[in-house]
């Protein structure tokens, strides 16, 4: 366990962050890589020329993933993070193999659903939270969350070339093989956190959903993905319709814009962590997203303003994607961290699905301006709700030796009852206690009366 007295990320935290980001990127690759070419490929399958069935096959991944995020998150709380992630990767790989074989659109829908059933996002985020200290958690979540925008942009570049080179069957087999390779990477490169034991009571899922400080975070990820999907239904058509750039070259905008946005996002995250300004930085990021939607509403088909607005949007988007899961992991009850992140990821999937459906319906009936008017309204509601949030308390970590005469069986329950203790893990064979505490409520004297040990 890392020392709580250093401000630098430990080697374990860096290794955990980069490895889990790679696994998360693989998960998003299964969603994004086929987007640019799937509608063309679907026409080669019996039944795939019907756009409705092709759309169901495309969306089955996200729809099923939304259903399984909470069960997988809850399972990771009970059975451990790594076993759940391994099971999800195996399901994803099986879905990829089935998709490569699928002889018609019906089997393709089944294959895409099986891919989505391995919903590991909540377990990956919870594992990252388990392995990182409070002061570095948002940085690690930034590594993981930023993969969404990066993989999206890279998919636009790589997908057409891969489709011509190895075909859709090859693309499915490639992503399936990568998911299998991720399993030994997870087991060997990512440390295994100490498991919570049964001393902490189970938290009902309803309590997690209704928690006042978690609800605006769940709504936030729903809103940002609904806004993103609505935007990307309209913006590519504006660029093509104005004869600025054919769609095959849009990656030349998206990739530089996403990469450049990281240069702003990283200092913002560091400032938020060091100055304990998570709430203010999050509100500023939501404000940026709100301004971009107003900007798109006013920009018409002006090329460079649209490029500039995309850059500002991805700055806000990447800050939000790093901040929200970090805040969820801090606010959620320790024994329900996976469940809370499951609700969070379910909200994300629902937002993406509804964003595409609602954006398409609004655009077809009322035009592109109505889409941006709707996303602007959604961003306003989100910003107003987020203003009611509070900064989570900054927790610190303590490692303590338990004196030999102290009864070990009940010590964890007694530690959790102390003022300011949020998490407590006891390792009986080492007679060590690992605590996460809120310094503002901490009582050192009570600890020593109980544990009789030295820090």
C-alpha positions as CSV (number, residue, x, y, z in Angstrom):
1,X,0.0,0.0,0.0
2,X,1.3,3.4,-0.9
3,X,2.5,5.8,1.7
4,X,-0.2,8.5,2.4
5,X,2.5,11.1,2.9
6,X,3.7,11.5,-0.6
7,X,2.1,13.8,-3.2
8,X,3.5,11.9,-6.2
9,X,1.7,9.0,-7.8
10,X,3.3,5.7,-6.8
11,X,4.5,3.1,-9.4
12,X,1.5,0.9,-8.4
13,X,-0.9,3.8,-9.2
14,X,0.7,4.6,-12.5
15,X,0.8,0.9,-13.5
16,X,-2.8,0.3,-12.4
17,X,-4.0,3.5,-14.2
18,X,-2.2,2.8,-17.6
19,X,-3.2,-0.9,-17.6
20,X,-6.8,-0.3,-16.7
21,X,-7.0,2.5,-19.3
22,X,-5.7,0.1,-21.9
23,X,-8.4,-2.5,-21.0
24,X,-11.1,0.2,-20.9
25,X,-9.9,1.4,-24.3
26,X,-10.3,-2.1,-25.7
27,X,-13.9,-2.1,-24.4
28,X,-14.7,1.1,-26.2
29,X,-12.9,-0.1,-29.3
30,X,-15.5,-2.8,-29.6
31,X,-18.1,-0.1,-29.8
32,X,-16.5,2.6,-31.8
33,X,-14.3,0.7,-34.4
34,X,-17.3,-0.6,-36.3
35,X,-19.3,2.6,-36.3
36,X,-18.0,4.1,-39.6
37,X,-18.4,0.9,-41.7
38,X,-21.1,-1.3,-40.1
39,X,-24.0,0.1,-42.1
40,X,-22.1,-0.7,-45.3
41,X,-21.1,-4.2,-44.0
42,X,-24.6,-5.0,-42.8
43,X,-25.9,-4.9,-46.4
44,X,-23.8,-8.0,-47.2
45,X,-25.7,-10.1,-44.5
46,X,-29.0,-11.7,-45.2
47,X,-31.6,-9.3,-43.7
48,X,-29.0,-6.6,-43.2
49,X,-30.3,-4.4,-46.0
50,X,-33.1,-3.3,-43.8
51,X,-31.8,-0.3,-41.9
52,X,-34.0,-1.0,-38.9
53,X,-32.4,-4.4,-38.3
54,X,-28.9,-3.0,-39.0
55,X,-29.6,-0.3,-36.4
56,X,-30.7,-2.9,-33.9
57,X,-27.5,-4.9,-34.5
58,X,-25.4,-1.7,-34.1
59,X,-27.2,-0.6,-30.9
60,X,-27.5,-4.0,-29.2
61,X,-24.1,-3.7,-27.7
62,X,-25.0,-0.5,-25.8
63,X,-28.5,-1.6,-24.9
64,X,-27.4,-4.9,-23.3
65,X,-24.4,-3.2,-21.7
66,X,-26.8,-0.8,-20.0
67,X,-28.7,-3.7,-18.5
68,X,-25.7,-5.5,-17.2
69,X,-23.6,-2.6,-15.7
70,X,-25.3,-2.7,-12.3
71,X,-25.2,-6.5,-11.9
72,X,-21.6,-6.6,-12.8
73,X,-20.8,-3.7,-10.5
74,X,-22.6,-5.4,-7.6
75,X,-20.9,-8.7,-8.4
76,X,-17.5,-7.0,-8.2
77,X,-18.4,-5.7,-4.7
78,X,-19.2,-9.2,-3.6
79,X,-16.8,-11.5,-5.5
80,X,-13.9,-9.2,-6.2
81,X,-13.0,-6.9,-9.2
82,X,-10.7,-9.1,-11.2
83,X,-12.9,-12.2,-11.5
84,X,-15.7,-10.0,-12.8
85,X,-13.5,-8.2,-15.3
86,X,-12.1,-11.6,-16.5
87,X,-15.6,-12.9,-17.0
88,X,-16.6,-9.8,-18.9
89,X,-13.6,-10.0,-21.2
90,X,-14.4,-13.7,-21.9
91,X,-18.0,-12.8,-22.8
92,X,-16.8,-10.0,-25.0
93,X,-14.3,-12.3,-26.8
94,X,-17.1,-14.9,-27.3
95,X,-19.3,-12.3,-28.8
96,X,-16.6,-11.2,-31.2
97,X,-16.1,-14.8,-32.3
98,X,-19.8,-15.2,-32.8
99,X,-20.0,-11.9,-34.8
100,X,-17.2,-13.0,-37.1
101,X,-19.1,-16.2,-37.9
102,X,-22.7,-14.7,-38.0
103,X,-24.3,-15.8,-41.2
104,X,-27.2,-13.3,-41.1
105,X,-28.4,-10.2,-39.3
106,X,-30.2,-12.1,-36.6
107,X,-27.1,-13.9,-35.4
108,X,-25.2,-10.6,-35.6
109,X,-27.7,-9.1,-33.2
110,X,-27.2,-12.0,-30.8
111,X,-23.4,-11.6,-31.2
112,X,-23.5,-7.8,-30.5
113,X,-25.7,-8.5,-27.4
114,X,-23.2,-11.0,-26.1
115,X,-20.4,-8.5,-26.6
116,X,-22.3,-5.9,-24.6
117,X,-23.2,-8.4,-21.8
118,X,-19.6,-8.4,-20.6
119,X,-20.2,-5.0,-19.0
120,X,-16.9,-4.4,-17.2
121,X,-16.8,-0.6,-17.1
122,X,-18.0,-0.4,-13.5
123,X,-15.7,-3.1,-12.2
124,X,-12.7,-1.4,-14.0
125,X,-13.5,2.0,-12.5
126,X,-14.0,0.5,-9.0
127,X,-10.7,-1.4,-9.3
128,X,-9.0,1.8,-10.2
129,X,-10.6,3.5,-7.2
130,X,-9.5,0.7,-4.9
131,X,-5.8,1.0,-6.0
132,X,-5.4,4.8,-5.9
133,X,-5.3,7.3,-3.1
134,X,-7.9,10.1,-3.0
135,X,-5.4,12.8,-4.1
136,X,-4.6,10.9,-7.3
137,X,-7.9,9.3,-8.1
138,X,-9.1,11.9,-10.6
139,X,-5.7,11.6,-12.5
140,X,-6.2,7.9,-12.9
141,X,-9.8,8.3,-13.8
142,X,-8.6,10.8,-16.4
143,X,-6.3,8.2,-17.9
144,X,-9.3,5.8,-18.2
145,X,-12.0,8.4,-19.2
146,X,-9.9,10.1,-21.8
147,X,-9.7,6.9,-23.7
148,X,-13.3,7.4,-24.8
149,X,-12.5,10.5,-26.9
150,X,-9.2,9.2,-28.1
151,X,-10.5,5.8,-29.2
152,X,-13.4,7.5,-30.9
153,X,-11.1,9.7,-32.9
154,X,-8.6,6.8,-33.7
155,X,-11.5,4.6,-34.8
156,X,-12.5,7.1,-37.4
157,X,-9.0,6.9,-38.8
158,X,-8.4,3.2,-38.5
159,X,-11.8,1.7,-39.2
160,X,-12.0,2.2,-43.0
161,X,-8.4,1.0,-43.5
162,X,-8.9,-2.1,-41.4
163,X,-12.2,-2.9,-43.1
164,X,-10.5,-2.8,-46.5
165,X,-7.5,-4.8,-45.2
166,X,-9.0,-7.6,-43.1
167,X,-12.8,-7.2,-43.5
168,X,-15.4,-7.0,-40.8
169,X,-14.8,-10.6,-39.8
170,X,-11.1,-9.8,-39.2
171,X,-12.0,-6.7,-37.2
172,X,-14.2,-8.7,-34.9
173,X,-11.5,-11.4,-34.5
174,X,-8.9,-8.8,-33.8
175,X,-10.8,-7.1,-31.0
176,X,-11.7,-10.5,-29.6
177,X,-8.0,-11.6,-29.6
178,X,-7.0,-8.3,-27.9
179,X,-9.6,-8.9,-25.2
180,X,-8.1,-12.3,-24.4
181,X,-4.6,-10.8,-24.3
182,X,-5.9,-8.3,-21.8
183,X,-6.7,-11.0,-19.3
184,X,-3.0,-12.0,-18.4
185,X,-2.2,-8.2,-18.5
186,X,-4.9,-7.6,-15.9
187,X,-3.8,-10.6,-13.7
188,X,-0.1,-9.9,-13.8
189,X,0.3,-6.1,-14.2
190,X,-2.6,-4.8,-12.0
191,X,-2.2,-5.4,-8.2
192,X,-5.0,-7.1,-6.4
193,X,-6.6,-4.9,-3.7
194,X,-7.4,-6.1,-0.3
195,X,-11.0,-7.4,-0.2
196,X,-13.7,-5.8,1.9
197,X,-15.0,-8.4,4.4
198,X,-18.5,-9.0,5.7
199,X,-18.1,-6.6,8.7
200,X,-19.6,-3.8,6.6
201,X,-23.4,-4.2,6.0
202,X,-24.7,-4.4,2.5
203,X,-26.1,-1.2,1.0
204,X,-29.5,-1.6,-0.9
205,X,-29.2,-0.5,-4.5
206,X,-32.2,1.9,-4.0
207,X,-30.1,3.8,-1.5
208,X,-27.3,4.1,-4.0
209,X,-29.6,5.4,-6.7
210,X,-31.3,7.9,-4.4
211,X,-28.2,9.2,-2.6
212,X,-28.5,13.1,-3.0
213,X,-24.8,13.6,-3.8
214,X,-24.7,10.8,-6.3
215,X,-27.8,11.6,-8.3
216,X,-26.4,14.7,-10.0
217,X,-23.3,12.7,-11.0
218,X,-25.4,10.0,-12.6
219,X,-27.5,12.6,-14.3
220,X,-24.4,14.3,-15.5
221,X,-22.9,11.3,-17.3
222,X,-26.4,10.7,-18.8
223,X,-26.5,14.3,-20.0
224,X,-23.0,14.5,-21.5
225,X,-23.4,11.3,-23.5
226,X,-26.9,12.4,-24.7
227,X,-25.4,15.7,-25.8
228,X,-22.4,14.0,-27.5
229,X,-24.6,11.6,-29.5
230,X,-27.0,14.4,-30.5
231,X,-24.1,16.6,-31.6
232,X,-22.4,13.9,-33.7
233,X,-25.7,13.2,-35.5
234,X,-25.7,16.8,-36.8
235,X,-22.1,18.2,-36.9
236,X,-20.7,15.7,-39.5
237,X,-23.7,16.5,-41.8
238,X,-23.2,20.2,-41.4
239,X,-19.5,19.8,-42.5
240,X,-20.4,17.6,-45.4
241,X,-23.4,19.7,-46.5
242,X,-21.5,22.9,-46.5
243,X,-19.0,21.2,-48.8
244,X,-16.2,21.8,-46.4
245,X,-14.8,18.3,-46.1
246,X,-15.9,14.8,-47.2
247,X,-16.8,12.5,-44.3
248,X,-13.8,10.3,-45.0
249,X,-11.5,13.1,-44.0
250,X,-13.3,14.2,-40.8
251,X,-10.7,12.4,-38.7
252,X,-8.4,15.2,-39.7
253,X,-10.5,17.5,-37.5
254,X,-11.5,15.1,-34.7
255,X,-8.0,13.6,-33.9
256,X,-6.1,16.9,-33.5
257,X,-9.0,18.4,-31.6
258,X,-9.2,15.5,-29.1
259,X,-5.4,15.4,-28.7
260,X,-5.2,19.2,-28.2
261,X,-8.0,19.1,-25.6
262,X,-5.9,16.9,-23.4
263,X,-3.3,19.7,-23.1
264,X,-6.0,21.8,-21.3
265,X,-7.7,18.9,-19.4
266,X,-4.6,17.7,-17.6
267,X,-3.6,21.0,-15.9
268,X,-7.3,21.5,-15.0
269,X,-7.5,18.1,-13.3
270,X,-4.2,18.7,-11.4
271,X,-5.4,22.0,-10.2
272,X,-8.7,20.5,-9.1
273,X,-7.0,17.8,-7.1
274,X,-4.3,20.0,-5.5
275,X,-6.5,22.9,-4.6
276,X,-9.5,20.8,-3.7
277,X,-11.6,22.6,-6.3
278,X,-13.3,19.5,-7.8
279,X,-16.8,21.1,-7.7
280,X,-15.7,24.4,-9.3
281,X,-13.7,22.7,-12.0
282,X,-16.6,20.4,-12.8
283,X,-19.0,23.4,-13.0
284,X,-16.6,25.2,-15.3
285,X,-16.4,22.2,-17.6
286,X,-20.2,21.9,-17.7
287,X,-20.3,25.6,-18.5
288,X,-17.9,25.1,-21.4
289,X,-20.2,22.3,-22.8
290,X,-23.2,24.6,-22.4
291,X,-21.4,27.4,-24.3
292,X,-20.5,25.1,-27.1
293,X,-24.1,24.1,-27.6
294,X,-25.1,27.7,-27.8
295,X,-22.2,28.3,-30.2
296,X,-23.3,25.4,-32.5
297,X,-26.8,26.9,-32.4
298,X,-25.5,30.2,-33.7
299,X,-22.6,29.1,-35.9
300,X,-24.6,27.7,-38.8
301,X,-22.3,26.0,-41.2
302,X,-19.2,28.2,-40.6
303,X,-16.2,25.8,-40.7
304,X,-13.6,27.3,-38.4
305,X,-16.1,28.3,-35.6
306,X,-17.3,24.7,-35.7
307,X,-13.7,23.4,-35.3
308,X,-13.1,25.8,-32.4
309,X,-16.3,24.7,-30.8
310,X,-15.4,21.0,-31.1
311,X,-12.1,21.8,-29.4
312,X,-13.8,23.6,-26.5
313,X,-16.4,20.8,-26.2
314,X,-13.8,18.1,-25.9
315,X,-11.9,20.1,-23.2
316,X,-15.1,20.1,-21.2
317,X,-16.0,16.5,-22.1
318,X,-12.6,15.1,-21.0
319,X,-12.7,17.0,-17.7
320,X,-16.2,15.7,-17.0
321,X,-15.2,12.1,-18.0
322,X,-12.3,12.3,-15.5
323,X,-14.1,14.0,-12.7
324,X,-17.5,12.2,-12.5
325,X,-16.3,8.6,-11.9
326,X,-13.7,9.9,-9.4
327,X,-16.5,11.7,-7.5
328,X,-18.8,8.7,-7.6
329,X,-16.1,6.5,-6.1
330,X,-15.4,9.0,-3.3
331,X,-19.0,9.6,-2.3
332,X,-20.4,6.1,-2.7
333,X,-20.4,3.8,0.4
334,X,-17.2,1.8,0.3
335,X,-19.0,-1.5,0.2
336,X,-21.2,-0.4,-2.7
337,X,-18.6,1.3,-4.9
338,X,-19.0,-1.2,-7.7
339,X,-22.8,-0.8,-7.5
340,X,-22.6,3.0,-7.6
341,X,-20.3,2.9,-10.6
342,X,-22.6,0.3,-12.2
343,X,-25.5,2.8,-11.9
344,X,-23.1,5.5,-13.3
345,X,-22.2,3.4,-16.4
346,X,-25.8,2.4,-16.9
347,X,-26.7,6.1,-17.0
348,X,-23.9,6.6,-19.5
349,X,-25.2,3.9,-21.8
350,X,-28.8,5.1,-21.6
351,X,-27.7,8.7,-22.4
352,X,-25.9,7.5,-25.4
353,X,-28.8,5.4,-26.7
354,X,-31.4,8.1,-26.1
355,X,-29.1,10.8,-27.5
356,X,-29.0,9.0,-30.8
357,X,-32.7,8.2,-30.9
358,X,-34.0,11.6,-29.7
359,X,-31.4,13.6,-31.7
360,X,-32.4,11.8,-34.9
361,X,-36.1,12.3,-34.2
362,X,-35.7,16.0,-33.4
363,X,-33.4,16.6,-36.4
364,X,-35.8,14.9,-38.8
365,X,-38.9,16.8,-37.6
366,X,-37.5,20.2,-36.6
367,X,-34.0,20.5,-38.1
368,X,-30.4,20.7,-36.8
369,X,-31.0,24.0,-34.8
370,X,-33.6,22.2,-32.7
371,X,-31.1,19.5,-31.7
372,X,-28.7,22.2,-30.4
373,X,-31.5,24.0,-28.7
374,X,-32.4,20.8,-26.9
375,X,-28.8,20.0,-25.9
376,X,-28.5,23.6,-24.6
377,X,-31.6,23.1,-22.5
378,X,-30.2,19.8,-21.2
379,X,-26.9,21.4,-20.3
380,X,-28.6,24.2,-18.4
381,X,-30.6,21.7,-16.3
382,X,-27.4,19.8,-15.6
383,X,-25.4,22.9,-14.6
384,X,-28.2,24.0,-12.2
385,X,-28.4,20.6,-10.6
386,X,-24.6,20.3,-10.3
387,X,-24.4,23.6,-8.5
388,X,-26.1,21.9,-5.5
389,X,-23.2,19.5,-5.1
390,X,-20.6,19.7,-2.4
391,X,-16.9,19.1,-2.5
392,X,-16.3,15.6,-1.1
393,X,-14.1,15.5,2.0
394,X,-10.4,14.8,1.3
395,X,-9.6,11.5,2.8
396,X,-6.2,10.4,4.0
397,X,-4.8,7.0,4.6
398,X,-3.4,5.5,7.8
399,X,-1.5,2.2,8.4
400,X,-1.4,1.0,12.0
401,X,0.0,-2.0,13.8
402,X,-2.5,-3.7,16.1
403,X,-1.1,-4.7,19.6
404,X,-0.9,-8.4,20.3
405,X,-3.3,-8.2,23.2
406,X,-6.1,-6.7,21.1
407,X,-8.9,-9.1,20.0
408,X,-8.6,-9.2,16.2
409,X,-12.0,-10.7,15.4
410,X,-14.1,-7.6,16.1
411,X,-11.5,-4.8,15.6
412,X,-12.7,-3.8,12.1
413,X,-16.3,-3.2,13.2
414,X,-15.0,-1.1,16.1
415,X,-12.7,0.9,13.8
416,X,-15.5,1.7,11.5
417,X,-17.5,3.1,14.4
418,X,-14.8,5.7,15.1
419,X,-15.5,9.3,14.1
420,X,-14.1,10.1,10.6
421,X,-13.3,6.5,9.5
422,X,-14.7,5.9,6.1
423,X,-13.0,2.6,5.2
424,X,-11.1,0.1,7.3
425,X,-9.3,-3.1,6.2
426,X,-7.7,-5.4,8.7
427,X,-5.1,-8.0,7.7
428,X,-5.2,-10.5,10.7
429,X,-2.0,-12.4,9.7
430,X,0.0,-9.2,9.7
431,X,-2.0,-7.6,12.6
432,X,-2.2,-4.4,10.5
433,X,-5.1,-2.0,10.0
434,X,-5.4,0.2,6.9
435,X,-7.8,3.2,7.3
436,X,-9.2,5.9,5.1
437,X,-10.2,8.8,7.3
438,X,-11.7,12.3,7.1
439,X,-9.2,14.5,8.9
440,X,-11.8,17.0,9.8
441,X,-13.7,14.5,12.0
442,X,-10.7,12.4,13.1
443,X,-10.0,11.7,16.8
444,X,-6.5,10.3,17.3
445,X,-7.1,9.7,21.0
446,X,-10.1,7.4,20.4
447,X,-8.0,5.4,17.9
448,X,-5.2,4.7,20.4
449,X,-7.7,3.8,23.1
450,X,-9.1,1.2,20.8
451,X,-6.2,-0.2,18.9
452,X,-3.3,0.2,21.3
453,X,-0.9,0.4,18.4
454,X,1.5,2.8,16.8
455,X,1.0,4.6,13.4
